[in-house]
Amino acid sequence: MGKIARMWEGLKEAGCPDLRDDVEFEGRLVLLDFYIMPSIEAFIAYGGTLTLGTILHLHNCRHELTSLLKQSNGAVPCYFEQLLRLSREVLRRVKVKEALLIARREAEREMESFFSSPDDFFSVDSENCHD
């Protein structure tokens, strides 16, 4: 936890850089910063734990940030590389695989219940029909 807290303090001190070259690309970076920072704050505030939703959210954001940094060919401030390293450190300490498995199971259950009775889905309720 100490390593993450030090990384977090360093990142906060550096602050998100002012970006002005490629508005769309840099806007995506800033949005990821906006979404990742509360997840890291929550991890520290709650003693190294995150909710299932926060784990999934941080995992997806880290994946997107990795992709954007690869596209940039090193042309972005090191702040975002630090943000990526910090995200990875946090994700190493939580159960990402378990969170992904639970989310997949919940999605499958929802799909099964949604498609289990197509007659119910496509039936017309004459009492609620206002034609």
C-alpha positions, 0 to 999 in steps of 0.5 A, a space after each residue: 500500500 505504501 508504494 501506491 500511496 507514494 505513486 499517488 502523491 507524486 502523480 497528484 503533485 505533478 498534476 494533469 498536464 495542459 494539452 493543446 495539440 490534438 484536441 480529440 486525442 488529448 481529450 480522451 486522455 484527460 477523460 481517462 484521467 478523470 475516470 481513473 483518479 477516483 478509482 485510485 482515491 477509493 482504493 487508498 481510502 478503503 484500504 486496498 479494496 474496490 467494488 466490483 464495478 470500480 474494478 471493472 471500470 478501472 480495468 477498462 480505463 487502463 486498457 484504453 489508456 494503454 491503447 492510447 499511449 501505444 498510438 502516441 508513440 511516446 508523444 504524450 507527457 510522462 504523467 499519463 505513463 505514471 497514471 498507467 503504472 499506478 493503475 496497473 499497481 492497483 489492479 495487481 492488488 485486486 481480484 480482476 479475473 474474479 470481477 470479470 468472471 462475476 460480470 460475465 455471469 451476471 450478463 449471461 443471466 440477464 441475457 438468459 432471462 431476457 431471451 428465455 420467453 420471447 413470447 412475453 417480450 413480443 406479446 401485446 398487452 391490450 390493456 396498455 395499447 393506446 391505438 
